[in-house]
Amino acid sequence: MRFWSIQTIKAWEKAQVNGYLVGSPEHYMIPEKYSWMIEQMQKRLKNYDGSPPIWVWTKKPDLRQTCHVNTGINSRIRC
């Protein structure tokens, strides 16, 4: 299965070195959305260990439709 994710340049460069993405609060582009998601995961997932999530889509997001990245953040979209 292919997933799409929008990442900061820093996060993408780190993924290129590691060979995979790692969730990290320092790479959150929209921190309030991640905080909400983590709260929901803690409530709903019995075995959730609290590790930072990575936001992904199963279809390439249409960046013309909604604001996926805060203004002024240098980012890339990759699969």
VENLIN-V204907 format. One record per run of one state. SS is the DSSP state (a for helix, b for strand, c for the rest). FROM is the first residue (numbers start at 1). LEN is the number of residues. If there is no record, write none. Layout:
SS&FROM&LEN ; SS&FROM&LEN
This chain:
c&1&3 ; b&4&5 ; a&9&10 ; c&19&6 ; a&25&3 ; c&28&3 ; a&31&14 ; c&45&12 ; b&57&1 ; c&58&17 ; b&75&4 ; c&79&1
